[in-house]
Amino acid sequence: MQDQRERLHNLGLDAIAEISSANDLDANMLARQQLSAGSLRFLLISPERFLIESFRQDLANFSSTFGHVCQVVIDECHCVSEWGYEFAPALI
């Protein structure tokens, strides 16, 4: 995700964040605060993040304040077709 964020940033987009287990707690909290403030254009997450109740609540709060999320892109779909659903059970 970091390389995707950097690529988007290099294209001139700066309202980008990622929530990842590779980040420290402060970086993830900052991304969640940016989501809550509606200041992000792109939020990069793994499909498994949708299994976390607090993240789903963050999305519900975003939707009630700013409207529905208009697009979701799941980047690991190519891995599922190559390795099977065991790769990312959250996609099932």
C-alpha positions in Angstrom: 0.0 0.0 0.0 2.8 2.4 0.7 4.1 2.2 -2.9 0.6 2.9 -4.1 0.2 5.9 -1.8 3.6 7.2 -3.0 2.6 6.7 -6.6 -0.6 8.7 -6.2 1.3 11.4 -4.3 3.8 11.6 -7.1 0.9 12.1 -9.5 0.0 15.2 -7.5 -2.7 13.8 -5.2 -2.1 14.6 -1.6 -5.3 13.7 0.3 -4.2 10.0 0.6 -3.7 7.8 3.7 -3.4 4.2 4.5 -4.4 2.1 7.4 -2.2 -0.9 7.7 -0.7 -3.3 10.2 2.7 -2.1 8.8 2.0 1.4 10.2 2.6 2.4 13.8 -0.4 3.3 15.9 0.0 7.0 15.5 0.0 6.8 11.7 -3.2 4.7 11.7 -4.9 7.1 14.2 -4.0 10.0 12.0 -5.5 8.3 8.9 -8.7 7.6 10.9 -8.9 11.2 12.1 -8.5 12.3 8.4 -11.3 9.9 7.5 -13.5 11.3 10.2 -12.8 14.9 9.1 -13.6 14.1 5.5 -10.2 15.3 4.3 -9.2 12.2 2.4 -9.7 11.5 -1.3 -8.1 8.0 -1.1 -7.9 5.6 1.8 -5.9 2.5 1.2 -6.8 -0.5 3.3 -6.7 -4.3 3.1 -10.0 -6.2 2.6 -9.5 -7.6 6.1 -10.0 -4.1 7.6 -13.7 -4.5 6.8 -13.8 -7.3 9.4 -12.9 -4.8 12.2 -16.0 -3.3 13.8 -14.4 0.0 14.7 -13.4 0.6 11.1 -17.0 -0.3 9.9 -18.2 2.3 12.4 -15.8 4.9 11.0 -17.2 4.3 7.6 -20.8 4.5 8.9 -19.9 7.8 10.6 -18.3 9.1 7.3 -21.4 8.1 5.3 -23.8 9.8 7.7 -21.7 13.0 7.7 -20.4 13.2 4.1 -22.5 10.8 2.1 -21.8 7.3 0.8 -18.3 6.1 -0.3 -18.6 6.3 -4.0 -16.0 3.7 -5.0 -14.2 0.8 -3.5 -11.3 -0.9 -5.2 -10.0 -4.2 -3.9 -6.4 -4.6 -5.1 -5.8 -8.2 -4.1 -8.4 -9.6 -6.5 -5.6 -10.9 -8.8 -4.2 -12.8 -5.8 -7.5 -14.5 -5.1 -7.8 -15.7 -8.7 -4.2 -16.9 -8.6 -4.0 -18.5 -5.1 -7.7 -19.1 -4.2 -9.9 -17.7 -1.5 -7.7 -18.9 1.3 -5.4 -15.9 0.4 -7.9 -13.4 1.6 -11.0 -14.8 3.3 -12.4 -11.3 3.8 -13.1 -11.2 0.1 -15.6 -14.0 0.2 
